[in-house]
Amino acid sequence: MVEPETEPRRRTRAQVALLGIATLVVGLVGTLVIVLLADRATRDERTHDETAPGTGPHVEVATSEERALAQRRMVVLPPQAAQPQPLAATGTAGPALSLPEPTRVDGTWIPGGFPGTPEGALAQLAALNETALAGGDPAVYGRAYRALSQDGAPPPESTGLHSVLTSFRSTAGLPAGGPVSGLRVTYQITHGQVKGTASDGRYVVVCVLGQLAVEYQGRNSSVGVGDCQAMRRVDGRWRIAAGVLAAPAPSAWPGSADAVRAGYREVR
């Protein structure tokens, strides 16, 4: 005969389940997701087929200079570098970067109107990522990424941030897309760097670093996540550039010694 479940037993079972969920969130965001990113940095970088059918004759093809800049490897950091840790005691990667304010905000999903400078490209990438990762939905990230992409840009599914979101949801047993009750995901950019600018000044590879924070059913976890993208100035706007995918960004806890070693500077 099976004993009826008492209220204390029900509470205990619920607490164990909640603890398991919280542990999964912490473990996933703090290790598995970052291992995935670190693993990307050790593999051959993916490239986008610039002659793929359907891209059309008007697609702007990356030059050899631009491809070399985008694919140049970044510093490879161990997965634990992304975990919360003390800030660097001394030294910086350089003076703080002053990011311009957007001039287009009202009536737009993603702030825009940044100037045609490397700092403007960095500010546009920061605005894109902070908007696109809110809620932690890969489909939302994909729509935002495409909205700012040139024809012929690498697909959002090839990016590290898309991999983070899809792996997180899959491993946690959450729906592949859409809002999830009790789940809150934010990405706050605190640091960045300009990897390099092509000779014509219209093509620049920029990288951002920020805290990816996950709250699920009252439990919180944060980790440092980086993202690099090649940007091109088109008709007065910064867009994700057509051509190859930029080499994976180092992921580190913002402001840590590892972040400094990777070249990240504070943004203001």
DRENPA-3360 file (N, C-alpha, C; in nm, 2 decimals, always signed):
BEGIN
1 = MVEPETEP = +0.08/-0.12/+0.00/+0.00/+0.00/+0.00/+0.09/+0.13/+0.00 ~ +0.06/+0.22/-0.09/+0.14/+0.34/-0.10/+0.08/+0.44/+0.00 ~ +0.17/+0.50/+0.08/+0.12/+0.60/+0.17/+0.09/+0.73/+0.10 ~ -0.02/+0.80/+0.14/-0.05/+0.92/+0.08/+0.05/+1.03/+0.10 ~ +0.08/+1.11/+0.01/+0.18/+1.21/+0.02/+0.13/+1.32/+0.11 ~ +0.21/+1.35/+0.22/+0.17/+1.45/+0.31/+0.22/+1.59/+0.26 ~ +0.17/+1.69/+0.33/+0.21/+1.83/+0.29/+0.36/+1.85/+0.31 ~ +0.42/+1.80/+0.42/+0.57/+1.82/+0.44/+0.65/+1.75/+0.33;
9 = RRRTRAQV = +0.60/+1.63/+0.29/+0.67/+1.56/+0.18/+0.65/+1.64/+0.05 ~ +0.54/+1.69/+0.02/+0.52/+1.77/-0.10/+0.61/+1.89/-0.10 ~ +0.62/+1.96/+0.01/+0.71/+2.07/+0.02/+0.86/+2.03/+0.00 ~ +0.90/+1.92/+0.06/+1.03/+1.87/+0.04/+1.06/+1.84/-0.10 ~ +0.97/+1.77/-0.17/+0.99/+1.73/-0.30/+1.00/+1.86/-0.39 ~ +0.92/+1.96/-0.37/+0.92/+2.08/-0.44/+1.05/+2.15/-0.42 ~ +1.10/+2.15/-0.30/+1.23/+2.22/-0.27/+1.34/+2.15/-0.34 ~ +1.34/+2.02/-0.34/+1.45/+1.94/-0.41/+1.44/+1.97/-0.56;
17 = ALLGIATL = +1.32/+1.97/-0.61/+1.31/+2.00/-0.76/+1.36/+2.14/-0.79 ~ +1.33/+2.24/-0.70/+1.37/+2.38/-0.73/+1.52/+2.39/-0.72 ~ +1.58/+2.31/-0.62/+1.72/+2.31/-0.60/+1.79/+2.25/-0.72 ~ +1.73/+2.15/-0.78/+1.79/+2.09/-0.90/+1.78/+2.18/-1.01 ~ +1.68/+2.25/-1.03/+1.67/+2.35/-1.14/+1.77/+2.46/-1.12 ~ +1.78/+2.51/-1.00/+1.88/+2.62/-0.97/+2.02/+2.57/-1.00 ~ +2.05/+2.45/-0.95/+2.18/+2.39/-0.98/+2.21/+2.38/-1.13 ~ +2.11/+2.34/-1.20/+2.12/+2.32/-1.34/+2.15/+2.46/-1.41;
25 = VVGLVGTL = +2.08/+2.56/-1.37/+2.10/+2.69/-1.42/+2.24/+2.74/-1.39 ~ +2.28/+2.73/-1.27/+2.42/+2.78/-1.23/+2.52/+2.70/-1.31 ~ +2.51/+2.57/-1.31/+2.61/+2.48/-1.37/+2.61/+2.51/-1.52 ~ +2.50/+2.52/-1.58/+2.50/+2.54/-1.73/+2.56/+2.68/-1.77 ~ +2.51/+2.78/-1.70/+2.56/+2.92/-1.74/+2.71/+2.93/-1.70 ~ +2.74/+2.87/-1.59/+2.88/+2.89/-1.54/+2.98/+2.80/-1.60 ~ +2.94/+2.69/-1.66/+3.04/+2.59/-1.71/+3.01/+2.55/-1.85 ~ +2.90/+2.48/-1.88/+2.88/+2.42/-2.01/+2.87/+2.52/-2.12;
33 = VIVLLADR = +2.80/+2.63/-2.09/+2.79/+2.74/-2.20/+2.92/+2.80/-2.23 ~ +3.00/+2.82/-2.13/+3.13/+2.89/-2.15/+3.23/+2.79/-2.21 ~ +3.22/+2.66/-2.17/+3.30/+2.56/-2.24/+3.27/+2.55/-2.39 ~ +3.14/+2.57/-2.42/+3.10/+2.57/-2.56/+3.17/+2.69/-2.63 ~ +3.17/+2.80/-2.57/+3.24/+2.92/-2.63/+3.39/+2.90/-2.64 ~ +3.45/+2.85/-2.53/+3.59/+2.83/-2.54/+3.63/+2.72/-2.64 ~ +3.54/+2.62/-2.66/+3.57/+2.52/-2.76/+3.57/+2.58/-2.90 ~ +3.48/+2.68/-2.92/+3.47/+2.74/-3.05/+3.60/+2.81/-3.08;
41 = ATRDERTH = +3.67/+2.86/-2.98/+3.79/+2.93/-3.00/+3.91/+2.84/-3.04 ~ +3.90/+2.71/-3.01/+4.00/+2.62/-3.05/+3.98/+2.55/-3.18 ~ +3.86/+2.57/-3.24/+3.83/+2.50/-3.36/+3.86/+2.60/-3.48 ~ +3.86/+2.54/-3.60/+3.88/+2.63/-3.72/+3.75/+2.72/-3.72 ~ +3.77/+2.85/-3.75/+3.66/+2.94/-3.75/+3.57/+2.90/-3.87 ~ +3.44/+2.91/-3.85/+3.35/+2.89/-3.96/+3.35/+3.01/-4.05 ~ +3.33/+2.98/-4.18/+3.32/+3.09/-4.27/+3.19/+3.08/-4.34 ~ +3.14/+3.20/-4.39/+3.02/+3.20/-4.47/+3.05/+3.20/-4.61;
49 = DETAPGTG = +2.97/+3.12/-4.69/+2.99/+3.10/-4.83/+2.94/+3.23/-4.90 ~ +3.04/+3.30/-4.95/+3.01/+3.43/-5.01/+2.94/+3.42/-5.15 ~ +2.95/+3.30/-5.20/+2.89/+3.27/-5.34/+2.77/+3.18/-5.33 ~ +2.71/+3.17/-5.21/+2.60/+3.08/-5.19/+2.48/+3.13/-5.27 ~ +2.40/+3.03/-5.33/+2.29/+3.07/-5.41/+2.19/+3.15/-5.33 ~ +2.13/+3.25/-5.40/+2.03/+3.33/-5.34/+2.08/+3.46/-5.28 ~ +2.21/+3.47/-5.27/+2.26/+3.60/-5.21/+2.25/+3.71/-5.31 ~ +2.25/+3.69/-5.43/+2.23/+3.79/-5.53/+2.35/+3.86/-5.57;
57 = PHVEVATS = +2.36/+3.92/-5.69/+2.48/+3.99/-5.74/+2.51/+4.12/-5.66 ~ +2.42/+4.17/-5.59/+2.44/+4.30/-5.52/+2.52/+4.28/-5.39 ~ +2.54/+4.16/-5.34/+2.61/+4.13/-5.22/+2.75/+4.19/-5.22 ~ +2.79/+4.26/-5.12/+2.92/+4.31/-5.11/+3.02/+4.20/-5.05 ~ +3.11/+4.16/-5.13/+3.20/+4.05/-5.09/+3.32/+4.11/-5.01 ~ +3.36/+4.04/-4.91/+3.47/+4.08/-4.82/+3.60/+4.07/-4.90 ~ +3.69/+4.16/-4.88/+3.82/+4.16/-4.94/+3.91/+4.07/-4.86 ~ +4.03/+4.04/-4.92/+4.12/+3.95/-4.85/+4.17/+4.02/-4.72;
65 = EERALAQR = +4.18/+4.15/-4.72/+4.22/+4.22/-4.60/+4.12/+4.21/-4.49 ~ +3.99/+4.22/-4.53/+3.88/+4.21/-4.44/+3.87/+4.07/-4.38 ~ +3.88/+3.97/-4.47/+3.88/+3.83/-4.42/+3.99/+3.80/-4.32 ~ +4.11/+3.84/-4.35/+4.22/+3.82/-4.26/+4.20/+3.89/-4.12 ~ +4.14/+4.01/-4.13/+4.11/+4.08/-4.00/+4.01/+4.00/-3.92 ~ +3.90/+3.96/-3.99/+3.79/+3.89/-3.92/+3.83/+3.76/-3.86 ~ +3.91/+3.69/-3.93/+3.95/+3.55/-3.89/+4.07/+3.54/-3.80 ~ +4.14/+3.65/-3.78/+4.26/+3.65/-3.69/+4.22/+3.60/-3.55;
73 = RMVVLPPQ = +4.29/+3.51/-3.50/+4.25/+3.45/-3.37/+4.26/+3.55/-3.26 ~ +4.17/+3.53/-3.16/+4.18/+3.61/-3.04/+4.25/+3.53/-2.93 ~ +4.27/+3.59/-2.82/+4.33/+3.52/-2.70/+4.24/+3.41/-2.66 ~ +4.29/+3.30/-2.63/+4.21/+3.18/-2.58/+4.22/+3.17/-2.43 ~ +4.11/+3.18/-2.36/+4.11/+3.18/-2.22/+4.04/+3.05/-2.17 ~ +4.08/+3.00/-2.05/+4.02/+2.88/-1.99/+3.87/+2.91/-1.96 ~ +3.79/+2.81/-1.95/+3.64/+2.83/-1.92/+3.62/+2.90/-1.79 ~ +3.71/+2.87/-1.69/+3.69/+2.93/-1.56/+3.71/+3.08/-1.56;
81 = AAQPQPLA = +3.77/+3.14/-1.66/+3.79/+3.28/-1.67/+3.66/+3.36/-1.67 ~ +3.55/+3.29/-1.72/+3.43/+3.36/-1.73/+3.35/+3.36/-1.60 ~ +3.39/+3.29/-1.50/+3.32/+3.28/-1.37/+3.35/+3.41/-1.29 ~ +3.25/+3.45/-1.21/+3.27/+3.56/-1.12/+3.40/+3.55/-1.04 ~ +3.48/+3.66/-1.04/+3.61/+3.66/-0.97/+3.65/+3.80/-0.94 ~ +3.75/+3.82/-0.86/+3.79/+3.96/-0.83/+3.83/+4.04/-0.95 ~ +3.81/+4.17/-0.94/+3.86/+4.26/-1.05/+4.01/+4.27/-1.05 ~ +4.07/+4.30/-1.16/+4.21/+4.32/-1.17/+4.26/+4.42/-1.07;
89 = ATGTAGPA = +4.37/+4.38/-1.00/+4.42/+4.47/-0.89/+4.50/+4.58/-0.96 ~ +4.57/+4.56/-1.06/+4.65/+4.66/-1.13/+4.64/+4.64/-1.28 ~ +4.66/+4.75/-1.35/+4.67/+4.74/-1.50/+4.54/+4.74/-1.57 ~ +4.54/+4.79/-1.69/+4.43/+4.79/-1.78/+4.47/+4.76/-1.92 ~ +4.38/+4.73/-2.00/+4.42/+4.71/-2.14/+4.43/+4.84/-2.22 ~ +4.40/+4.95/-2.15/+4.40/+5.08/-2.22/+4.30/+5.17/-2.16 ~ +4.30/+5.29/-2.19/+4.20/+5.39/-2.14/+4.06/+5.34/-2.18 ~ +3.96/+5.39/-2.10/+3.82/+5.36/-2.12/+3.78/+5.41/-2.26;
97 = LSLPEPTR = +3.69/+5.33/-2.32/+3.63/+5.37/-2.45/+3.51/+5.45/-2.43 ~ +3.50/+5.56/-2.49/+3.38/+5.64/-2.48/+3.29/+5.61/-2.60 ~ +3.17/+5.55/-2.57/+3.08/+5.51/-2.67/+2.98/+5.62/-2.70 ~ +2.96/+5.65/-2.83/+2.86/+5.76/-2.86/+2.72/+5.71/-2.83 ~ +2.63/+5.81/-2.81/+2.49/+5.78/-2.78/+2.42/+5.76/-2.92 ~ +2.31/+5.68/-2.92/+2.24/+5.66/-3.04/+2.16/+5.79/-3.08 ~ +2.14/+5.81/-3.20/+2.05/+5.93/-3.24/+1.91/+5.88/-3.29 ~ +1.90/+5.75/-3.30/+1.76/+5.69/-3.33/+1.72/+5.60/-3.22;
105 = VDGTWIPG = +1.62/+5.64/-3.15/+1.57/+5.56/-3.04/+1.42/+5.54/-3.04 ~ +1.35/+5.65/-3.06/+1.21/+5.65/-3.06/+1.16/+5.57/-3.18 ~ +1.06/+5.48/-3.16/+1.00/+5.41/-3.27/+1.09/+5.30/-3.33 ~ +1.21/+5.27/-3.27/+1.29/+5.17/-3.32/+1.31/+5.06/-3.21 ~ +1.33/+4.94/-3.26/+1.35/+4.82/-3.17/+1.49/+4.83/-3.11 ~ +1.58/+4.84/-3.21/+1.73/+4.84/-3.17/+1.78/+4.99/-3.19 ~ +1.83/+5.05/-3.09/+1.88/+5.19/-3.10/+1.99/+5.19/-3.22 ~ +1.99/+5.30/-3.29/+2.08/+5.32/-3.40/+2.12/+5.46/-3.42;
113 = GFPGTPEG = +2.17/+5.49/-3.54/+2.22/+5.62/-3.57/+2.35/+5.65/-3.51 ~ +2.44/+5.55/-3.49/+2.57/+5.58/-3.44/+2.67/+5.63/-3.55 ~ +2.77/+5.71/-3.51/+2.86/+5.77/-3.61/+2.95/+5.67/-3.68 ~ +3.00/+5.70/-3.79/+3.09/+5.61/-3.87/+3.23/+5.60/-3.82 ~ +3.24/+5.58/-3.69/+3.37/+5.56/-3.63/+3.38/+5.42/-3.57 ~ +3.50/+5.37/-3.54/+3.51/+5.23/-3.47/+3.43/+5.23/-3.34 ~ +3.43/+5.34/-3.27/+3.35/+5.34/-3.14/+3.20/+5.34/-3.17 ~ +3.16/+5.40/-3.29/+3.02/+5.39/-3.33/+2.98/+5.25/-3.36;
121 = ALAQLAAL = +3.07/+5.17/-3.43/+3.04/+5.03/-3.46/+3.03/+4.95/-3.33 ~ +3.12/+4.98/-3.24/+3.12/+4.91/-3.11/+2.99/+4.94/-3.03 ~ +2.95/+5.07/-3.03/+2.82/+5.10/-2.97/+2.70/+5.04/-3.03 ~ +2.70/+5.02/-3.17/+2.59/+4.96/-3.24/+2.58/+4.81/-3.20 ~ +2.70/+4.74/-3.19/+2.70/+4.60/-3.15/+2.65/+4.59/-3.01 ~ +2.69/+4.68/-2.92/+2.64/+4.67/-2.78/+2.49/+4.69/-2.78 ~ +2.44/+4.78/-2.85/+2.29/+4.81/-2.85/+2.22/+4.68/-2.91 ~ +2.28/+4.62/-3.01/+2.21/+4.50/-3.07/+2.21/+4.39/-2.97;
129 = NETALAGG = +2.32/+4.36/-2.91/+2.33/+4.25/-2.82/+2.25/+4.26/-2.69 ~ +2.25/+4.38/-2.63/+2.17/+4.40/-2.51/+2.02/+4.39/-2.54 ~ +1.98/+4.44/-2.66/+1.84/+4.42/-2.70/+1.80/+4.28/-2.73 ~ +1.89/+4.21/-2.81/+1.86/+4.08/-2.86/+1.86/+3.97/-2.76 ~ +1.94/+3.99/-2.65/+1.96/+3.88/-2.56/+1.86/+3.89/-2.44 ~ +1.79/+4.00/-2.43/+1.69/+4.02/-2.33/+1.58/+3.91/-2.34 ~ +1.57/+3.83/-2.23/+1.47/+3.72/-2.24/+1.53/+3.59/-2.27 ~ +1.65/+3.59/-2.33/+1.72/+3.46/-2.36/+1.65/+3.38/-2.47;
137 = DPAVYGRA = +1.59/+3.44/-2.57/+1.52/+3.36/-2.67/+1.60/+3.36/-2.80 ~ +1.65/+3.24/-2.85/+1.73/+3.24/-2.97/+1.66/+3.30/-3.09 ~ +1.53/+3.28/-3.10/+1.45/+3.34/-3.21/+1.45/+3.49/-3.21 ~ +1.44/+3.55/-3.09/+1.45/+3.70/-3.08/+1.59/+3.75/-3.12 ~ +1.69/+3.68/-3.07/+1.83/+3.71/-3.11/+1.84/+3.71/-3.26 ~ +1.79/+3.60/-3.32/+1.80/+3.58/-3.47/+1.74/+3.69/-3.54 ~ +1.62/+3.74/-3.50/+1.55/+3.85/-3.57/+1.62/+3.98/-3.56 ~ +1.67/+4.00/-3.44/+1.75/+4.13/-3.42/+1.88/+4.13/-3.50;
145 = YRALSQDG = +1.95/+4.02/-3.50/+2.07/+4.00/-3.58/+2.04/+4.03/-3.73 ~ +1.94/+3.96/-3.78/+1.91/+3.98/-3.92/+1.87/+4.12/-3.96 ~ +1.80/+4.19/-3.86/+1.75/+4.32/-3.89/+1.87/+4.42/-3.91 ~ +1.99/+4.39/-3.85/+2.11/+4.47/-3.87/+2.21/+4.41/-3.96 ~ +2.18/+4.31/-4.04/+2.27/+4.24/-4.12/+2.27/+4.28/-4.27 ~ +2.38/+4.29/-4.33/+2.39/+4.30/-4.47/+2.34/+4.17/-4.54 ~ +2.30/+4.18/-4.66/+2.28/+4.06/-4.74/+2.41/+3.99/-4.75 ~ +2.41/+3.86/-4.73/+2.53/+3.78/-4.74/+2.61/+3.77/-4.61;
153 = APPPESTG = +2.56/+3.83/-4.50/+2.62/+3.82/-4.37/+2.61/+3.67/-4.32 ~ +2.70/+3.63/-4.23/+2.69/+3.50/-4.17/+2.55/+3.49/-4.10 ~ +2.49/+3.37/-4.10/+2.36/+3.36/-4.04/+2.37/+3.36/-3.89 ~ +2.26/+3.41/-3.82/+2.27/+3.41/-3.67/+2.30/+3.28/-3.61 ~ +2.26/+3.17/-3.67/+2.28/+3.04/-3.61/+2.43/+3.00/-3.60 ~ +2.51/+3.07/-3.68/+2.65/+3.04/-3.68/+2.73/+3.12/-3.56 ~ +2.66/+3.20/-3.49/+2.73/+3.29/-3.39/+2.74/+3.22/-3.26 ~ +2.83/+3.27/-3.17/+2.85/+3.21/-3.04/+2.73/+3.24/-2.95;
161 = LHSVLTSF = +2.67/+3.36/-2.96/+2.56/+3.40/-2.87/+2.44/+3.31/-2.90 ~ +2.41/+3.28/-3.03/+2.30/+3.19/-3.06/+2.32/+3.06/-3.00 ~ +2.45/+3.01/-3.01/+2.48/+2.88/-2.95/+2.46/+2.88/-2.80 ~ +2.49/+2.99/-2.73/+2.47/+3.00/-2.59/+2.32/+2.98/-2.55 ~ +2.24/+3.05/-2.63/+2.10/+3.05/-2.60/+2.03/+2.92/-2.63 ~ +2.07/+2.86/-2.74/+2.01/+2.73/-2.77/+2.05/+2.62/-2.68 ~ +2.18/+2.62/-2.65/+2.24/+2.52/-2.56/+2.18/+2.53/-2.42 ~ +2.17/+2.65/-2.37/+2.11/+2.68/-2.24/+1.97/+2.62/-2.23;
169 = RSTAGLPA = +1.89/+2.66/-2.33/+1.75/+2.61/-2.32/+1.74/+2.46/-2.34 ~ +1.81/+2.40/-2.43/+1.81/+2.26/-2.45/+1.85/+2.18/-2.33 ~ +1.96/+2.22/-2.27/+2.02/+2.15/-2.16/+1.93/+2.16/-2.03 ~ +1.86/+2.28/-2.02/+1.78/+2.30/-1.91/+1.64/+2.24/-1.92 ~ +1.61/+2.19/-2.04/+1.48/+2.13/-2.07/+1.37/+2.23/-2.09 ~ +1.41/+2.35/-2.13/+1.31/+2.46/-2.16/+1.27/+2.46/-2.30 ~ +1.16/+2.52/-2.34/+1.12/+2.53/-2.48/+1.23/+2.60/-2.56 ~ +1.24/+2.56/-2.69/+1.34/+2.61/-2.77/+1.33/+2.76/-2.80;
177 = GGPVSGLR = +1.20/+2.81/-2.78/+1.18/+2.95/-2.80/+1.06/+3.00/-2.73 ~ +1.04/+3.13/-2.72/+0.93/+3.19/-2.65/+0.96/+3.22/-2.51 ~ +0.87/+3.30/-2.44/+0.89/+3.33/-2.30/+0.87/+3.21/-2.21 ~ +0.94/+3.21/-2.10/+0.93/+3.10/-2.00/+0.90/+3.16/-1.87 ~ +0.79/+3.11/-1.80/+0.75/+3.17/-1.67/+0.87/+3.15/-1.57 ~ +0.90/+3.26/-1.51/+1.00/+3.26/-1.41/+1.14/+3.28/-1.46 ~ +1.16/+3.29/-1.59/+1.29/+3.30/-1.65/+1.32/+3.45/-1.69 ~ +1.43/+3.50/-1.65/+1.47/+3.64/-1.69/+1.62/+3.63/-1.72;
185 = VTYQITHG = +1.65/+3.68/-1.84/+1.79/+3.68/-1.89/+1.82/+3.82/-1.94 ~ +1.93/+3.87/-1.90/+1.98/+4.00/-1.94/+2.13/+3.99/-1.98 ~ +2.17/+4.09/-2.06/+2.31/+4.09/-2.10/+2.35/+4.24/-2.09 ~ +2.44/+4.27/-2.00/+2.48/+4.41/-1.98/+2.63/+4.43/-2.03 ~ +2.65/+4.51/-2.13/+2.78/+4.53/-2.18/+2.86/+4.63/-2.09 ~ +2.98/+4.59/-2.05/+3.06/+4.68/-1.96/+3.20/+4.71/-2.02 ~ +3.24/+4.62/-2.12/+3.38/+4.64/-2.17/+3.37/+4.61/-2.32 ~ +3.48/+4.65/-2.39/+3.48/+4.62/-2.54/+3.62/+4.65/-2.59;
193 = QVKGTASD = +3.64/+4.62/-2.72/+3.77/+4.65/-2.78/+3.74/+4.66/-2.93 ~ +3.83/+4.73/-3.00/+3.83/+4.74/-3.14/+3.94/+4.65/-3.19 ~ +3.90/+4.54/-3.25/+4.00/+4.44/-3.30/+4.09/+4.50/-3.41 ~ +4.02/+4.57/-3.50/+4.09/+4.63/-3.61/+4.00/+4.69/-3.72 ~ +4.05/+4.78/-3.80/+3.98/+4.85/-3.90/+4.04/+4.83/-4.04 ~ +3.96/+4.80/-4.14/+4.02/+4.79/-4.27/+4.07/+4.92/-4.33 ~ +4.15/+4.92/-4.43/+4.21/+5.04/-4.48/+4.11/+5.15/-4.53 ~ +3.99/+5.10/-4.58/+3.90/+5.20/-4.63/+3.81/+5.26/-4.51;
201 = GRYVVVCV = +3.82/+5.21/-4.39/+3.75/+5.27/-4.28/+3.61/+5.23/-4.27 ~ +3.56/+5.16/-4.37/+3.41/+5.12/-4.36/+3.39/+4.98/-4.30 ~ +3.50/+4.91/-4.28/+3.49/+4.77/-4.22/+3.57/+4.76/-4.09 ~ +3.51/+4.72/-3.99/+3.57/+4.72/-3.86/+3.52/+4.59/-3.78 ~ +3.62/+4.53/-3.71/+3.58/+4.42/-3.63/+3.58/+4.46/-3.48 ~ +3.47/+4.45/-3.41/+3.46/+4.50/-3.27/+3.41/+4.39/-3.19 ~ +3.45/+4.40/-3.06/+3.41/+4.29/-2.96/+3.36/+4.36/-2.83 ~ +3.26/+4.30/-2.78/+3.20/+4.34/-2.65/+3.21/+4.23/-2.55;
209 = LGQLAVEY = +3.21/+4.28/-2.42/+3.21/+4.18/-2.31/+3.12/+4.23/-2.21 ~ +3.04/+4.14/-2.15/+2.94/+4.18/-2.05/+2.90/+4.07/-1.97 ~ +2.81/+4.10/-1.87/+2.76/+4.00/-1.78/+2.63/+3.94/-1.83 ~ +2.62/+3.81/-1.86/+2.50/+3.74/-1.89/+2.44/+3.69/-1.76 ~ +2.33/+3.75/-1.72/+2.26/+3.72/-1.59/+2.14/+3.64/-1.62 ~ +2.12/+3.53/-1.55/+2.01/+3.44/-1.56/+1.94/+3.43/-1.42 ~ +1.81/+3.46/-1.42/+1.73/+3.44/-1.30/+1.62/+3.34/-1.34 ~ +1.61/+3.24/-1.26/+1.50/+3.14/-1.29/+1.44/+3.09/-1.15;
217 = QGRNSSVG = +1.32/+3.12/-1.14/+1.24/+3.08/-1.02/+1.31/+3.13/-0.89 ~ +1.36/+3.26/-0.90/+1.41/+3.32/-0.78/+1.56/+3.30/-0.76 ~ +1.63/+3.21/-0.84/+1.77/+3.19/-0.83/+1.84/+3.26/-0.94 ~ +1.96/+3.31/-0.90/+2.04/+3.40/-0.99/+2.18/+3.34/-1.02 ~ +2.23/+3.36/-1.14/+2.36/+3.33/-1.18/+2.41/+3.43/-1.29 ~ +2.54/+3.46/-1.28/+2.59/+3.55/-1.38/+2.73/+3.50/-1.43 ~ +2.76/+3.53/-1.55/+2.88/+3.48/-1.61/+2.93/+3.59/-1.72 ~ +3.06/+3.60/-1.74/+3.11/+3.69/-1.84/+3.11/+3.63/-1.98;
225 = VGDCQAMR = +3.05/+3.70/-2.08/+3.04/+3.64/-2.21/+3.09/+3.75/-2.31 ~ +3.17/+3.71/-2.41/+3.22/+3.81/-2.51/+3.16/+3.78/-2.64 ~ +3.16/+3.88/-2.73/+3.11/+3.86/-2.87/+3.18/+3.95/-2.96 ~ +3.23/+3.90/-3.07/+3.30/+3.98/-3.18/+3.22/+3.97/-3.31 ~ +3.20/+4.08/-3.38/+3.14/+4.08/-3.50/+3.21/+4.17/-3.60 ~ +3.21/+4.14/-3.73/+3.26/+4.23/-3.83/+3.14/+4.32/-3.87 ~ +3.17/+4.45/-3.87/+3.07/+4.55/-3.90/+3.11/+4.63/-4.03 ~ +3.01/+4.66/-4.11/+3.04/+4.75/-4.23/+2.95/+4.87/-4.23;
233 = RVDGRWRI = +3.00/+4.98/-4.27/+2.92/+5.10/-4.28/+2.85/+5.10/-4.42 ~ +2.72/+5.10/-4.41/+2.64/+5.09/-4.54/+2.53/+5.20/-4.53 ~ +2.53/+5.29/-4.62/+2.42/+5.40/-4.63/+2.41/+5.47/-4.49 ~ +2.52/+5.50/-4.43/+2.51/+5.58/-4.31/+2.48/+5.50/-4.18 ~ +2.48/+5.36/-4.19/+2.45/+5.28/-4.08/+2.55/+5.17/-4.06 ~ +2.57/+5.12/-3.94/+2.66/+5.01/-3.91/+2.58/+4.88/-3.92 ~ +2.62/+4.78/-4.00/+2.56/+4.66/-4.01/+2.65/+4.54/-3.99 ~ +2.60/+4.42/-3.96/+2.68/+4.30/-3.96/+2.72/+4.28/-4.10;
241 = AAGVLAAP = +2.85/+4.27/-4.12/+2.91/+4.27/-4.26/+2.89/+4.14/-4.33 ~ +2.87/+4.15/-4.46/+2.87/+4.03/-4.55/+3.01/+3.97/-4.55 ~ +3.01/+3.84/-4.56/+3.14/+3.77/-4.56/+3.16/+3.67/-4.45 ~ +3.28/+3.66/-4.40/+3.32/+3.56/-4.30/+3.27/+3.60/-4.16 ~ +3.25/+3.50/-4.08/+3.22/+3.52/-3.94/+3.35/+3.55/-3.86 ~ +3.34/+3.65/-3.78/+3.46/+3.69/-3.70/+3.50/+3.58/-3.61 ~ +3.63/+3.57/-3.58/+3.68/+3.46/-3.49/+3.61/+3.48/-3.35 ~ +3.60/+3.37/-3.28/+3.53/+3.38/-3.15/+3.59/+3.47/-3.05;
249 = APSAWPGS = +3.51/+3.54/-2.97/+3.56/+3.64/-2.87/+3.60/+3.56/-2.75 ~ +3.70/+3.61/-2.68/+3.74/+3.56/-2.55/+3.62/+3.59/-2.45 ~ +3.59/+3.50/-2.36/+3.49/+3.52/-2.26/+3.56/+3.52/-2.12 ~ +3.54/+3.63/-2.05/+3.60/+3.65/-1.92/+3.51/+3.73/-1.83 ~ +3.53/+3.72/-1.70/+3.46/+3.80/-1.61/+3.50/+3.95/-1.63 ~ +3.40/+4.04/-1.66/+3.44/+4.18/-1.69/+3.52/+4.24/-1.58 ~ +3.63/+4.30/-1.62/+3.72/+4.37/-1.52/+3.82/+4.29/-1.46 ~ +3.82/+4.16/-1.48/+3.92/+4.07/-1.42/+4.05/+4.07/-1.49;
257 = ADAVRAGY = +4.15/+4.01/-1.43/+4.28/+4.01/-1.49/+4.28/+3.94/-1.63 ~ +4.19/+3.83/-1.64/+4.18/+3.76/-1.77/+4.12/+3.85/-1.88 ~ +4.02/+3.94/-1.84/+3.96/+4.03/-1.93/+4.07/+4.13/-1.98 ~ +4.15/+4.18/-1.89/+4.26/+4.27/-1.93/+4.35/+4.20/-2.02 ~ +4.39/+4.08/-1.99/+4.48/+4.00/-2.08/+4.42/+3.98/-2.22 ~ +4.29/+3.97/-2.23/+4.23/+3.95/-2.36/+4.21/+4.08/-2.43 ~ +4.24/+4.20/-2.37/+4.24/+4.33/-2.44/+4.11/+4.41/-2.42 ~ +4.03/+4.37/-2.33/+3.90/+4.44/-2.31/+3.92/+4.57/-2.23;
265 = REVR = +3.86/+4.67/-2.27/+3.87/+4.80/-2.20/+3.73/+4.84/-2.16 ~ +3.72/+4.91/-2.05/+3.59/+4.96/-2.00/+3.53/+5.05/-2.10 ~ +3.40/+5.04/-2.11/+3.32/+5.13/-2.20/+3.24/+5.22/-2.11 ~ +3.22/+5.35/-2.16/+3.14/+5.45/-2.09/+3.05/+5.52/-2.19;
% end
